[in-house]
Amino acid sequence: MAPAPPPVSGQPDTLPWTRNGLHECFGALRYGRLLEFLMYDVRRTMTMKGKNAVFFHPRVERWLRRRLAQDDVAHVVNMPSNPPAWSAGKWMEWYPDVLGPDRQLTTAIKKPYWQSGWMAQHDRLMRAISARRRGAALVVGGDLHATAAGTIERSGSIDLRRNPVHVVLSGTLGSKGAGFPSGLRATPPRPTSHLDLREEIPPLEENGFMVADVTPDKITLRFFRWNDRTQPEEAIDGLQPFRTIELEPA
């Protein structure tokens, strides 16, 4: 069988975990010249090499940075499996924050097995997203099991204020009880000390969701709240957004 052609122009067929031209962990979804989603697993190719460690393979990083540098599509939205900006103190996160004895996140205690190279790769990615001059600088994730929105203005020593990176936790309709960070980790998601993060929606441990409307000039995000502990499923049909955020190119 001949390998299938890459589904999106510029997506290499040599990424890890590829079979017959299909990528198991990394891929893109394109809507004409309007929008491209870059979707990538940050743990399948993770390494444990200290300052040289990575979450995703260097070939994947080169592909992401190359797509972010192109201007053949209006918006390029990153969708990593592990979202940036917030932490719940877990070890396989971008950041060194860990839950201290006072139940607060801290970096004063060394996080077991955490690798500084993960955060270095994070900073390279944030720089590349901010450097793009076309479209909204947006990252959407969901693995922290919450609804949230914020703007990253600094990542480590990198000043992003010229074109801040907008980060969204898109919500989690299926989580309940111990599935929320406070249930399992005994802490809600909190901003990491590695960033200057302006929170527009602090993390909500509810079953909400986000809807994005995309035009060439902007991305409009509408956030909806729903809670399975206090509301029936029938209420979802009549929900109105509790917050609307419009993202325009810098």
One Martini backbone bead per residue (centre of mass of N, CA, C, O) as a GRO file, in nm:
protein
  250
    1MET     BB    1   0.095   0.037   0.024
    2ALA     BB    2   0.065   0.356  -0.021
    3PRO     BB    3   0.129   0.634   0.112
    4ALA     BB    4  -0.021   0.882   0.250
    5PRO     BB    5  -0.078   1.192   0.222
    6PRO     BB    6  -0.050   1.472   0.361
    7PRO     BB    7  -0.323   1.655   0.492
    8VAL     BB    8  -0.107   1.893   0.519
    9SER     BB    9   0.066   2.139   0.426
   10GLY     BB   10   0.390   2.079   0.579
   11GLN     BB   11   0.345   1.787   0.677
   12PRO     BB   12   0.535   1.552   0.773
   13ASP     BB   13   0.621   1.188   0.721
   14THR     BB   14   0.856   1.178   0.983
   15LEU     BB   15   0.706   1.144   1.224
   16PRO     BB   16   0.643   1.010   1.495
   17TRP     BB   17   0.420   0.763   1.486
   18THR     BB   18   0.420   0.646   1.181
   19ARG     BB   19   0.166   0.510   0.944
   20ASN     BB   20   0.103   0.529   0.629
   21GLY     BB   21   0.099   0.859   0.673
   22LEU     BB   22  -0.002   0.831   0.972
   23HIS     BB   23  -0.063   1.010   1.274
   24GLU     BB   24  -0.096   0.930   1.611
   25CYS     BB   25   0.025   1.219   1.773
   26PHE     BB   26   0.040   1.403   1.503
   27GLY     BB   27  -0.131   1.705   1.376
   28ALA     BB   28  -0.357   1.852   1.128
   29LEU     BB   29  -0.615   2.114   1.084
   30ARG     BB   30  -0.774   2.244   0.792
   31TYR     BB   31  -0.932   2.571   0.690
   32GLY     BB   32  -0.798   2.653   0.452
   33ARG     BB   33  -0.702   3.004   0.502
   34LEU     BB   34  -0.801   3.038   0.810
   35LEU     BB   35  -0.727   2.746   0.965
   36GLU     BB   36  -0.487   2.591   1.203
   37PHE     BB   37  -0.436   2.291   1.368
   38LEU     BB   38  -0.206   2.194   1.626
   39MET     BB   39  -0.152   1.851   1.712
   40TYR     BB   40   0.000   1.729   2.032
   41ASP     BB   41   0.195   1.503   2.195
   42VAL     BB   42   0.397   1.546   2.503
   43ARG     BB   43   0.476   1.221   2.595
   44ARG     BB   44   0.556   0.995   2.387
   45THR     BB   45   0.859   1.160   2.338
   46MET     BB   46   0.976   1.167   2.605
   47THR     BB   47   1.253   1.287   2.800
   48MET     BB   48   1.550   1.222   3.042
   49LYS     BB   49   1.792   1.495   2.990
   50GLY     BB   50   1.744   1.742   3.136
   51LYS     BB   51   1.832   2.017   2.956
   52ASN     BB   52   1.773   1.808   2.691
   53ALA     BB   53   1.492   1.772   2.729
   54VAL     BB   54   1.170   1.648   2.606
   55PHE     BB   55   0.839   1.618   2.503
   56PHE     BB   56   0.890   1.667   2.201
   57HIS     BB   57   1.018   1.602   1.925
   58PRO     BB   58   1.234   1.777   1.727
   59ARG     BB   59   1.065   1.736   1.466
   60VAL     BB   60   0.811   1.860   1.583
   61GLU     BB   61   0.925   2.136   1.654
   62ARG     BB   62   1.003   2.217   1.367
   63TRP     BB   63   0.719   2.202   1.252
   64LEU     BB   64   0.581   2.411   1.437
   65ARG     BB   65   0.773   2.651   1.376
   66ARG     BB   66   0.725   2.655   1.072
   67ARG     BB   67   0.416   2.706   1.077
   68LEU     BB   68   0.430   2.971   1.246
   69ALA     BB   69   0.609   3.122   1.014
   70GLN     BB   70   0.376   3.111   0.836
   71ASP     BB   71   0.125   3.290   0.593
   72ASP     BB   72  -0.107   3.075   0.456
   73VAL     BB   73  -0.266   3.141   0.728
   74ALA     BB   74  -0.438   3.318   0.954
   75HIS     BB   75  -0.460   3.077   1.174
   76VAL     BB   76  -0.260   2.936   1.449
   77VAL     BB   77  -0.346   2.660   1.659
   78ASN     BB   78  -0.262   2.530   1.961
   79MET     BB   79  -0.289   2.157   2.071
   80PRO     BB   80  -0.189   2.040   2.343
   81SER     BB   81  -0.207   1.784   2.581
   82ASN     BB   82  -0.039   2.001   2.757
   83PRO     BB   83  -0.112   2.274   2.909
   84PRO     BB   84  -0.042   2.586   2.972
   85ALA     BB   85   0.016   2.805   3.281
   86TRP     BB   86  -0.092   2.566   3.455
   87SER     BB   87  -0.097   2.395   3.783
   88ALA     BB   88  -0.107   2.068   3.989
   89GLY     BB   89   0.187   1.932   4.064
   90LYS     BB   90   0.272   1.755   3.846
   91TRP     BB   91   0.543   1.599   3.697
   92MET     BB   92   0.415   1.594   3.386
   93GLU     BB   93   0.503   1.895   3.347
   94TRP     BB   94   0.649   2.183   3.247
   95TYR     BB   95   0.676   2.242   3.558
   96PRO     BB   96   0.823   2.269   3.899
   97ASP     BB   97   0.572   2.257   4.043
   98VAL     BB   98   0.463   2.185   4.383
   99LEU     BB   99   0.310   2.040   4.650
  100GLY     BB  100   0.291   2.153   4.958
  101PRO     BB  101   0.222   2.134   5.296
  102ASP     BB  102   0.015   2.395   5.247
  103ARG     BB  103  -0.126   2.340   4.956
  104GLN     BB  104   0.089   2.484   4.781
  105LEU     BB  105   0.258   2.608   4.532
  106THR     BB  106   0.608   2.514   4.460
  107THR     BB  107   0.986   2.558   4.411
  108ALA     BB  108   1.138   2.480   4.688
  109ILE     BB  109   1.064   2.198   4.589
  110LYS     BB  110   1.168   1.921   4.451
  111LYS     BB  111   1.074   1.766   4.163
  112PRO     BB  112   1.036   1.462   4.082
  113TYR     BB  113   1.179   1.402   3.758
  114TRP     BB  114   1.211   1.672   3.665
  115GLN     BB  115   1.278   1.864   3.356
  116SER     BB  116   1.426   2.146   3.226
  117GLY     BB  117   1.380   2.093   2.916
  118TRP     BB  118   1.076   2.126   2.909
  119MET     BB  119   1.075   2.435   2.966
  120ALA     BB  120   1.255   2.516   2.730
  121GLN     BB  121   1.055   2.423   2.513
  122HIS     BB  122   0.825   2.599   2.601
  123ASP     BB  123   0.972   2.872   2.543
  124ARG     BB  124   1.011   2.829   2.242
  125LEU     BB  125   0.710   2.809   2.177
  126MET     BB  126   0.617   3.085   2.286
  127ARG     BB  127   0.798   3.250   2.099
  128ALA     BB  128   0.676   3.146   1.829
  129ILE     BB  129   0.385   3.237   1.879
  130SER     BB  130   0.451   3.543   1.928
  131ALA     BB  131   0.608   3.591   1.645
  132ARG     BB  132   0.353   3.581   1.511
  133ARG     BB  133   0.186   3.824   1.278
  134ARG     BB  134  -0.055   3.625   1.222
  135GLY     BB  135  -0.300   3.626   1.408
  136ALA     BB  136  -0.379   3.448   1.681
  137ALA     BB  137  -0.233   3.382   2.001
  138LEU     BB  138  -0.319   3.038   2.046
  139VAL     BB  139  -0.405   2.814   2.322
  140VAL     BB  140  -0.552   2.482   2.346
  141GLY     BB  141  -0.688   2.304   2.632
  142GLY     BB  142  -0.787   2.012   2.880
  143ASP     BB  143  -0.614   1.831   3.099
  144LEU     BB  144  -0.701   2.004   3.374
  145HIS     BB  145  -1.006   2.004   3.424
  146ALA     BB  146  -1.109   2.298   3.300
  147THR     BB  147  -1.196   2.644   3.307
  148ALA     BB  148  -0.997   2.887   3.115
  149ALA     BB  149  -0.821   3.217   3.105
  150GLY     BB  150  -0.520   3.365   2.950
  151THR     BB  151  -0.217   3.581   2.961
  152ILE     BB  152   0.106   3.570   2.830
  153GLU     BB  153   0.390   3.800   2.906
  154ARG     BB  154   0.581   3.576   3.042
  155SER     BB  155   0.865   3.338   2.978
  156GLY     BB  156   1.069   3.369   3.190
  157SER     BB  157   1.295   3.569   2.995
  158ILE     BB  158   1.045   3.616   2.803
  159ASP     BB  159   0.910   3.876   2.621
  160LEU     BB  160   0.543   3.897   2.524
  161ARG     BB  161   0.397   4.186   2.504
  162ARG     BB  162   0.372   4.240   2.198
  163ASN     BB  163   0.251   3.915   2.179
  164PRO     BB  164   0.054   3.761   2.351
  165VAL     BB  165  -0.040   3.455   2.499
  166HIS     BB  166  -0.324   3.268   2.458
  167VAL     BB  167  -0.501   3.076   2.712
  168VAL     BB  168  -0.705   2.770   2.706
  169LEU     BB  169  -0.955   2.606   2.888
  170SER     BB  170  -1.227   2.424   2.740
  171GLY     BB  171  -1.318   2.202   2.922
  172THR     BB  172  -1.530   1.934   3.111
  173LEU     BB  173  -1.795   1.730   3.070
  174GLY     BB  174  -1.677   1.436   3.208
  175SER     BB  175  -1.617   1.542   3.485
  176LYS     BB  176  -1.580   1.410   3.830
  177GLY     BB  177  -1.472   1.452   4.124
  178ALA     BB  178  -1.162   1.310   4.100
  179GLY     BB  179  -1.125   1.444   3.807
  180PHE     BB  180  -1.053   1.676   3.960
  181PRO     BB  181  -0.786   1.828   4.097
  182SER     BB  182  -0.905   1.853   4.391
  183GLY     BB  183  -0.970   1.546   4.414
  184LEU     BB  184  -0.669   1.428   4.344
  185ARG     BB  185  -0.453   1.686   4.420
  186ALA     BB  186  -0.561   1.909   4.629
  187THR     BB  187  -0.577   2.117   4.373
  188PRO     BB  188  -0.608   2.368   4.190
  189PRO     BB  189  -0.542   2.533   3.930
  190ARG     BB  190  -0.235   2.721   3.891
  191PRO     BB  191  -0.023   2.953   3.850
  192THR     BB  192   0.288   2.978   3.746
  193SER     BB  193   0.600   3.122   3.830
  194HIS     BB  194   0.721   3.127   3.526
  195LEU     BB  195   0.491   3.343   3.488
  196ASP     BB  196   0.308   3.603   3.331
  197LEU     BB  197  -0.034   3.594   3.433
  198ARG     BB  198  -0.344   3.692   3.295
  199GLU     BB  199  -0.641   3.642   3.439
  200GLU     BB  200  -0.976   3.601   3.310
  201ILE     BB  201  -1.022   3.287   3.397
  202PRO     BB  202  -1.036   3.116   3.650
  203PRO     BB  203  -1.041   2.810   3.740
  204LEU     BB  204  -1.310   2.579   3.664
  205GLU     BB  205  -1.470   2.302   3.835
  206GLU     BB  206  -1.644   2.222   3.564
  207ASN     BB  207  -1.885   2.137   3.286
  208GLY     BB  208  -1.775   2.309   3.068
  209PHE     BB  209  -1.745   2.526   2.768
  210MET     BB  210  -1.617   2.604   2.434
  211VAL     BB  211  -1.667   2.854   2.172
  212ALA     BB  212  -1.544   2.910   1.837
  213ASP     BB  213  -1.514   3.205   1.634
  214VAL     BB  214  -1.394   3.231   1.292
  215THR     BB  215  -1.205   3.488   1.142
  216PRO     BB  216  -0.970   3.663   0.977
  217ASP     BB  217  -0.965   3.896   1.221
  218LYS     BB  218  -1.081   3.678   1.442
  219ILE     BB  219  -1.136   3.535   1.776
  220THR     BB  220  -1.426   3.399   1.933
  221LEU     BB  221  -1.487   3.341   2.279
  222ARG     BB  222  -1.720   3.112   2.437
  223PHE     BB  223  -1.838   3.071   2.772
  224PHE     BB  224  -1.963   2.783   2.956
  225ARG     BB  225  -2.181   2.689   3.226
  226TRP     BB  226  -2.170   2.361   3.393
  227ASN     BB  227  -2.326   2.147   3.657
  228ASP     BB  228  -2.383   1.820   3.761
  229ARG     BB  229  -2.457   1.889   4.070
  230THR     BB  230  -2.690   2.141   3.993
  231GLN     BB  231  -2.759   2.042   3.690
  232PRO     BB  232  -2.928   1.959   3.428
  233GLU     BB  233  -2.898   1.855   3.107
  234GLU     BB  234  -3.125   2.042   2.987
  235ALA     BB  235  -2.965   2.318   3.040
  236ILE     BB  236  -2.764   2.326   2.800
  237ASP     BB  237  -2.949   2.438   2.567
  238GLY     BB  238  -2.983   2.735   2.741
  239LEU     BB  239  -2.711   2.846   2.737
  240GLN     BB  240  -2.506   3.121   2.827
  241PRO     BB  241  -2.257   3.320   2.811
  242PHE     BB  242  -2.028   3.440   3.069
  243ARG     BB  243  -1.797   3.473   2.839
  244THR     BB  244  -1.625   3.706   2.614
  245ILE     BB  245  -1.350   3.666   2.377
  246GLU     BB  246  -1.139   3.877   2.180
  247LEU     BB  247  -0.909   3.792   1.915
  248GLU     BB  248  -0.639   3.978   1.788
  249PRO     BB  249  -0.405   4.085   1.615
  250ALA     BB  250  -0.112   4.268   1.689
   0.00000   0.00000   0.00000
